[in-house]
Amino acid sequence: MHEQTKYTSADVLIPDCCNIGIVFRVLIVVNGAVLLGLLARGQGWLLNVQEFIETAMLVEMISLLSLFVLCGVRRLAELDPQRDKSPAWLQRLACGLVPALVAVLLLRALEPFEWFVFSFPHLSDVFTVILCFMFGLAFQHYFELRSRAFSPALGEARLQALQARIRPHFLFNSLNAVLSLIRAEPRRAETALEDLADLFRVLMRDTRDITTLKEEIDLCQQYLSIEKIRLGDRLHVEWDTVNLAPEELREIKIASLLLQPLLENAVHYGVEPSQTPALISITMQRSLDKIEIRISNPFHADQTVPGGNHMALDNIRQRLLLLYDIEAQMTNHIINDHFVVQLYFPYKK
C-alpha cells in the first residue's frame, strides 16, 4: 500500500494573487473606487473619463506589480516548511506593505518623466502610499473572510461527496467480490483488500488537500481494479495522456479526489446497466496553462438516471469553484450515445 503526498496551504493568509479571479476582483474594485472618486468631484463626464484614463495607467501599474509580488511571496510561503510558525499578523501586514513599497518605488521611477509630472501635478506621494497600504490590508481582510465563509460550504460539500461516493452497496459488493477470490486467487484477493483500504483511507481525507496527478491516477486505477473484479469483462478502461510526460504527471498538482468520483459515476451509470462490454475512456492533455481531462462512458437513454448522477457532478463543480475560483470549469454533454465530462483546471507544479 502506498501513501499519498499531502500538500496544503491552509496556514497561508496571503491571498492567492496568481488566481485570475482574485486579480479580476482587485482590478475591478480599485478602478471602480478611482472612477467613483473622480465622479464625486462633479467636473463633467468627459473630463472625468479623460482623468480616469490617465489615472488608470498609474493604478494598473501599482495594482499589477503588487499582485505579482504578493503572488511570489505566497508561493515562497507555501514552500516554507515552517510556515505554520509564521505569525498571522505578519502575513496580514505584508499584504499592506507590499503595495505601499511598490507605490514608493514606482513613483520614484516615474518622477523624471515629464508626462508623469504633467499628468499628476498635485499627486501626494504620502497620501498615495497610505492609500495603497490601506487597500492592501482591506483586500487581505476581505479574502480571508471570504475563505472562512466558504469553510462551512467546503465541509458540507465534503459530506455530500462522501454520501455520493461511499455507497453501502459498493462496499458490500466489493467485499463479496474479494471473498470469492480468497481460495482461488489469494494473492489477487490480498491486493484487492489493500486497494480497498487505500481507497477508503483517501476518501476520508479533507477534500481541500492537494495531491499530484500521478497519485490521483493511481488511486483511480486502484478503484477500477476493484470494480473489475465485480464487473469482469463488462468493464474496459482506456487511458490516454496525449502530451503529458511521466515526469509532468508526478509534478502537476490537482485537488484530491477530483477524478475518482467522476469515474465511479461512469461505472455506475455507464457500465453497470450494460449487458455487453462497455468502455470508459479517459483522455488527459495540457493546453497552454490548463490541464484538460475528458471522461467518456456509454449513455443508456432507456435507463432511469437517479438524481445522484447530477449530485455527484454538482459536488465536483462546487469544489472546483471553491478551490480554483473561475480558473477551473467542468462541462458535461451527450455525444453519439456517450456521456462526456470535460474538466479544466490550472496547470500548477
Contacts in CASP RR format, 6 or more apart in sequence:
PFRMAT RR
TARGET T0000
AUTHOR 0000-0000-0000
METHOD contacts of the structure
MODEL  1
MHEQTKYTSADVLIPDCCNIGIVFRVLIVVNGAVLLGLLARGQGWLLNVQ
EFIETAMLVEMISLLSLFVLCGVRRLAELDPQRDKSPAWLQRLACGLVPA
LVAVLLLRALEPFEWFVFSFPHLSDVFTVILCFMFGLAFQHYFELRSRAF
SPALGEARLQALQARIRPHFLFNSLNAVLSLIRAEPRRAETALEDLADLF
RVLMRDTRDITTLKEEIDLCQQYLSIEKIRLGDRLHVEWDTVNLAPEELR
EIKIASLLLQPLLENAVHYGVEPSQTPALISITMQRSLDKIEIRISNPFH
ADQTVPGGNHMALDNIRQRLLLLYDIEAQMTNHIINDHFVVQLYFPYKK
1 194 0 8 1.000
1 197 0 8 1.000
1 198 0 8 1.000
2 198 0 8 1.000
2 218 0 8 1.000
4 202 0 8 1.000
4 211 0 8 1.000
4 215 0 8 1.000
4 219 0 8 1.000
4 256 0 8 1.000
5 211 0 8 1.000
5 212 0 8 1.000
5 215 0 8 1.000
6 205 0 8 1.000
6 209 0 8 1.000
6 210 0 8 1.000
6 211 0 8 1.000
7 209 0 8 1.000
7 210 0 8 1.000
7 211 0 8 1.000
7 253 0 8 1.000
8 208 0 8 1.000
8 209 0 8 1.000
8 210 0 8 1.000
9 16 0 8 1.000
9 74 0 8 1.000
9 78 0 8 1.000
9 210 0 8 1.000
10 208 0 8 1.000
11 83 0 8 1.000
11 84 0 8 1.000
11 86 0 8 1.000
12 74 0 8 1.000
12 77 0 8 1.000
12 78 0 8 1.000
12 83 0 8 1.000
12 91 0 8 1.000
13 88 0 8 1.000
13 91 0 8 1.000
13 92 0 8 1.000
13 140 0 8 1.000
13 144 0 8 1.000
14 70 0 8 1.000
14 73 0 8 1.000
14 74 0 8 1.000
14 77 0 8 1.000
14 91 0 8 1.000
14 94 0 8 1.000
14 95 0 8 1.000
14 140 0 8 1.000
15 22 0 8 1.000
15 70 0 8 1.000
15 74 0 8 1.000
15 95 0 8 1.000
15 139 0 8 1.000
15 140 0 8 1.000
15 143 0 8 1.000
15 144 0 8 1.000
16 22 0 8 1.000
16 71 0 8 1.000
16 74 0 8 1.000
17 23 0 8 1.000
17 26 0 8 1.000
17 66 0 8 1.000
17 67 0 8 1.000
17 68 0 8 1.000
17 70 0 8 1.000
17 71 0 8 1.000
17 72 0 8 1.000
17 74 0 8 1.000
18 71 0 8 1.000
18 72 0 8 1.000
18 74 0 8 1.000
18 75 0 8 1.000
19 324 0 8 1.000
19 325 0 8 1.000
19 327 0 8 1.000
20 325 0 8 1.000
20 326 0 8 1.000
20 327 0 8 1.000
21 325 0 8 1.000
21 326 0 8 1.000
21 327 0 8 1.000
22 67 0 8 1.000
22 143 0 8 1.000
22 325 0 8 1.000
23 67 0 8 1.000
24 326 0 8 1.000
26 63 0 8 1.000
26 67 0 8 1.000
26 139 0 8 1.000
27 60 0 8 1.000
27 63 0 8 1.000
27 64 0 8 1.000
29 139 0 8 1.000
30 59 0 8 1.000
30 63 0 8 1.000
30 135 0 8 1.000
31 56 0 8 1.000
31 59 0 8 1.000
31 60 0 8 1.000
34 52 0 8 1.000
34 55 0 8 1.000
34 56 0 8 1.000
34 59 0 8 1.000
35 48 0 8 1.000
35 52 0 8 1.000
38 48 0 8 1.000
38 51 0 8 1.000
38 52 0 8 1.000
38 55 0 8 1.000
39 48 0 8 1.000
41 48 0 8 1.000
42 48 0 8 1.000
43 51 0 8 1.000
54 119 0 8 1.000
54 120 0 8 1.000
55 120 0 8 1.000
57 119 0 8 1.000
58 106 0 8 1.000
58 110 0 8 1.000
58 120 0 8 1.000
61 106 0 8 1.000
62 99 0 8 1.000
62 102 0 8 1.000
62 103 0 8 1.000
62 106 0 8 1.000
62 132 0 8 1.000
63 99 0 8 1.000
65 102 0 8 1.000
65 106 0 8 1.000
66 98 0 8 1.000
66 99 0 8 1.000
66 102 0 8 1.000
66 132 0 8 1.000
66 136 0 8 1.000
69 98 0 8 1.000
69 102 0 8 1.000
70 94 0 8 1.000
70 95 0 8 1.000
70 98 0 8 1.000
73 94 0 8 1.000
73 98 0 8 1.000
77 83 0 8 1.000
77 86 0 8 1.000
77 91 0 8 1.000
80 86 0 8 1.000
92 137 0 8 1.000
92 140 0 8 1.000
92 141 0 8 1.000
92 144 0 8 1.000
95 136 0 8 1.000
95 137 0 8 1.000
95 139 0 8 1.000
95 140 0 8 1.000
96 132 0 8 1.000
96 133 0 8 1.000
96 134 0 8 1.000
96 135 0 8 1.000
96 136 0 8 1.000
96 137 0 8 1.000
96 140 0 8 1.000
97 133 0 8 1.000
98 136 0 8 1.000
99 132 0 8 1.000
99 133 0 8 1.000
99 135 0 8 1.000
99 136 0 8 1.000
100 129 0 8 1.000
100 130 0 8 1.000
100 132 0 8 1.000
100 133 0 8 1.000
102 132 0 8 1.000
103 128 0 8 1.000
103 129 0 8 1.000
103 132 0 8 1.000
104 125 0 8 1.000
104 129 0 8 1.000
107 123 0 8 1.000
107 125 0 8 1.000
107 128 0 8 1.000
110 116 0 8 1.000
111 117 0 8 1.000
150 322 0 8 1.000
153 318 0 8 1.000
153 322 0 8 1.000
154 207 0 8 1.000
154 208 0 8 1.000
154 319 0 8 1.000
154 322 0 8 1.000
157 207 0 8 1.000
157 315 0 8 1.000
157 318 0 8 1.000
157 319 0 8 1.000
157 322 0 8 1.000
158 206 0 8 1.000
158 207 0 8 1.000
160 311 0 8 1.000
160 315 0 8 1.000
161 207 0 8 1.000
161 257 0 8 1.000
161 261 0 8 1.000
161 312 0 8 1.000
161 315 0 8 1.000
161 319 0 8 1.000
162 203 0 8 1.000
162 204 0 8 1.000
164 261 0 8 1.000
164 308 0 8 1.000
164 311 0 8 1.000
164 312 0 8 1.000
164 315 0 8 1.000
165 203 0 8 1.000
165 257 0 8 1.000
165 260 0 8 1.000
165 261 0 8 1.000
165 264 0 8 1.000
165 312 0 8 1.000
166 200 0 8 1.000
166 203 0 8 1.000
170 264 0 8 1.000
173 230 0 8 1.000
174 192 0 8 1.000
174 196 0 8 1.000
174 226 0 8 1.000
174 229 0 8 1.000
174 230 0 8 1.000
175 196 0 8 1.000
176 230 0 8 1.000
177 192 0 8 1.000
177 226 0 8 1.000
177 229 0 8 1.000
177 230 0 8 1.000
178 189 0 8 1.000
178 192 0 8 1.000
178 193 0 8 1.000
178 196 0 8 1.000
178 229 0 8 1.000
179 189 0 8 1.000
181 188 0 8 1.000
181 189 0 8 1.000
181 192 0 8 1.000
181 229 0 8 1.000
182 189 0 8 1.000
188 229 0 8 1.000
191 225 0 8 1.000
192 225 0 8 1.000
192 226 0 8 1.000
192 229 0 8 1.000
195 222 0 8 1.000
195 223 0 8 1.000
195 225 0 8 1.000
195 226 0 8 1.000
196 226 0 8 1.000
198 219 0 8 1.000
198 222 0 8 1.000
199 219 0 8 1.000
199 222 0 8 1.000
199 223 0 8 1.000
199 226 0 8 1.000
199 260 0 8 1.000
202 219 0 8 1.000
202 256 0 8 1.000
202 257 0 8 1.000
202 260 0 8 1.000
203 257 0 8 1.000
205 256 0 8 1.000
205 257 0 8 1.000
206 256 0 8 1.000
207 255 0 8 1.000
207 256 0 8 1.000
207 257 0 8 1.000
207 319 0 8 1.000
208 255 0 8 1.000
208 256 0 8 1.000
208 323 0 8 1.000
209 255 0 8 1.000
209 256 0 8 1.000
210 253 0 8 1.000
210 254 0 8 1.000
210 255 0 8 1.000
210 256 0 8 1.000
211 253 0 8 1.000
211 254 0 8 1.000
211 255 0 8 1.000
211 256 0 8 1.000
212 249 0 8 1.000
212 250 0 8 1.000
212 251 0 8 1.000
212 252 0 8 1.000
212 253 0 8 1.000
212 254 0 8 1.000
213 244 0 8 1.000
213 248 0 8 1.000
213 249 0 8 1.000
213 250 0 8 1.000
213 252 0 8 1.000
213 253 0 8 1.000
213 254 0 8 1.000
213 284 0 8 1.000
213 291 0 8 1.000
214 246 0 8 1.000
214 249 0 8 1.000
214 250 0 8 1.000
214 252 0 8 1.000
216 254 0 8 1.000
216 256 0 8 1.000
216 257 0 8 1.000
216 258 0 8 1.000
216 259 0 8 1.000
216 260 0 8 1.000
217 239 0 8 1.000
217 249 0 8 1.000
217 259 0 8 1.000
219 257 0 8 1.000
219 259 0 8 1.000
219 260 0 8 1.000
220 259 0 8 1.000
220 260 0 8 1.000
220 263 0 8 1.000
220 282 0 8 1.000
223 260 0 8 1.000
223 263 0 8 1.000
223 264 0 8 1.000
224 235 0 8 1.000
224 237 0 8 1.000
224 263 0 8 1.000
224 267 0 8 1.000
224 280 0 8 1.000
227 235 0 8 1.000
227 267 0 8 1.000
227 271 0 8 1.000
228 235 0 8 1.000
231 267 0 8 1.000
231 271 0 8 1.000
231 272 0 8 1.000
233 277 0 8 1.000
234 271 0 8 1.000
234 274 0 8 1.000
234 275 0 8 1.000
234 276 0 8 1.000
234 277 0 8 1.000
234 278 0 8 1.000
235 267 0 8 1.000
235 271 0 8 1.000
235 277 0 8 1.000
235 278 0 8 1.000
235 280 0 8 1.000
236 277 0 8 1.000
236 278 0 8 1.000
236 279 0 8 1.000
236 280 0 8 1.000
237 279 0 8 1.000
237 280 0 8 1.000
237 281 0 8 1.000
237 282 0 8 1.000
238 279 0 8 1.000
238 280 0 8 1.000
238 281 0 8 1.000
238 282 0 8 1.000
239 282 0 8 1.000
239 284 0 8 1.000
240 281 0 8 1.000
240 282 0 8 1.000
240 283 0 8 1.000
240 284 0 8 1.000
241 249 0 8 1.000
241 284 0 8 1.000
241 285 0 8 1.000
242 283 0 8 1.000
242 284 0 8 1.000
242 285 0 8 1.000
243 285 0 8 1.000
243 286 0 8 1.000
244 252 0 8 1.000
244 284 0 8 1.000
244 285 0 8 1.000
244 286 0 8 1.000
248 286 0 8 1.000
251 349 0 8 1.000
252 291 0 8 1.000
252 347 0 8 1.000
252 348 0 8 1.000
252 349 0 8 1.000
253 348 0 8 1.000
253 349 0 8 1.000
254 291 0 8 1.000
254 345 0 8 1.000
255 319 0 8 1.000
255 320 0 8 1.000
255 323 0 8 1.000
255 324 0 8 1.000
255 345 0 8 1.000
258 316 0 8 1.000
258 319 0 8 1.000
258 320 0 8 1.000
258 343 0 8 1.000
258 345 0 8 1.000
259 282 0 8 1.000
259 293 0 8 1.000
259 295 0 8 1.000
259 343 0 8 1.000
261 312 0 8 1.000
261 315 0 8 1.000
261 316 0 8 1.000
262 295 0 8 1.000
262 312 0 8 1.000
262 313 0 8 1.000
262 316 0 8 1.000
262 341 0 8 1.000
262 343 0 8 1.000
263 280 0 8 1.000
263 282 0 8 1.000
263 295 0 8 1.000
264 312 0 8 1.000
265 309 0 8 1.000
265 312 0 8 1.000
265 313 0 8 1.000
265 341 0 8 1.000
266 280 0 8 1.000
266 295 0 8 1.000
266 296 0 8 1.000
266 297 0 8 1.000
266 339 0 8 1.000
266 341 0 8 1.000
267 280 0 8 1.000
267 297 0 8 1.000
268 309 0 8 1.000
269 297 0 8 1.000
269 300 0 8 1.000
269 303 0 8 1.000
269 305 0 8 1.000
269 309 0 8 1.000
269 339 0 8 1.000
270 278 0 8 1.000
270 280 0 8 1.000
270 297 0 8 1.000
270 298 0 8 1.000
270 299 0 8 1.000
270 300 0 8 1.000
270 339 0 8 1.000
271 278 0 8 1.000
271 280 0 8 1.000
271 297 0 8 1.000
271 298 0 8 1.000
273 300 0 8 1.000
273 303 0 8 1.000
274 298 0 8 1.000
274 300 0 8 1.000
278 297 0 8 1.000
278 298 0 8 1.000
279 297 0 8 1.000
279 298 0 8 1.000
280 295 0 8 1.000
280 296 0 8 1.000
280 297 0 8 1.000
281 294 0 8 1.000
281 295 0 8 1.000
281 296 0 8 1.000
281 297 0 8 1.000
282 293 0 8 1.000
282 294 0 8 1.000
282 295 0 8 1.000
283 293 0 8 1.000
283 294 0 8 1.000
283 296 0 8 1.000
284 291 0 8 1.000
284 292 0 8 1.000
284 293 0 8 1.000
284 294 0 8 1.000
285 291 0 8 1.000
285 292 0 8 1.000
286 292 0 8 1.000
286 347 0 8 1.000
288 347 0 8 1.000
289 346 0 8 1.000
289 347 0 8 1.000
290 344 0 8 1.000
290 345 0 8 1.000
290 346 0 8 1.000
290 347 0 8 1.000
291 344 0 8 1.000
291 345 0 8 1.000
291 346 0 8 1.000
291 347 0 8 1.000
292 342 0 8 1.000
292 343 0 8 1.000
292 344 0 8 1.000
293 342 0 8 1.000
293 343 0 8 1.000
293 344 0 8 1.000
294 340 0 8 1.000
294 341 0 8 1.000
294 342 0 8 1.000
294 343 0 8 1.000
295 340 0 8 1.000
295 341 0 8 1.000
295 343 0 8 1.000
296 335 0 8 1.000
296 338 0 8 1.000
296 339 0 8 1.000
296 340 0 8 1.000
296 341 0 8 1.000
297 338 0 8 1.000
297 339 0 8 1.000
298 337 0 8 1.000
298 338 0 8 1.000
298 339 0 8 1.000
299 334 0 8 1.000
299 337 0 8 1.000
299 338 0 8 1.000
299 339 0 8 1.000
301 337 0 8 1.000
313 330 0 8 1.000
313 332 0 8 1.000
313 341 0 8 1.000
316 330 0 8 1.000
316 343 0 8 1.000
317 330 0 8 1.000
320 328 0 8 1.000
320 329 0 8 1.000
320 330 0 8 1.000
320 343 0 8 1.000
320 345 0 8 1.000
321 328 0 8 1.000
324 345 0 8 1.000
324 346 0 8 1.000
327 345 0 8 1.000
327 346 0 8 1.000
328 343 0 8 1.000
328 344 0 8 1.000
328 345 0 8 1.000
328 346 0 8 1.000
329 343 0 8 1.000
329 344 0 8 1.000
330 341 0 8 1.000
330 342 0 8 1.000
330 343 0 8 1.000
330 344 0 8 1.000
331 341 0 8 1.000
331 342 0 8 1.000
332 339 0 8 1.000
332 340 0 8 1.000
332 341 0 8 1.000
332 342 0 8 1.000
333 340 0 8 1.000
334 340 0 8 1.000
END
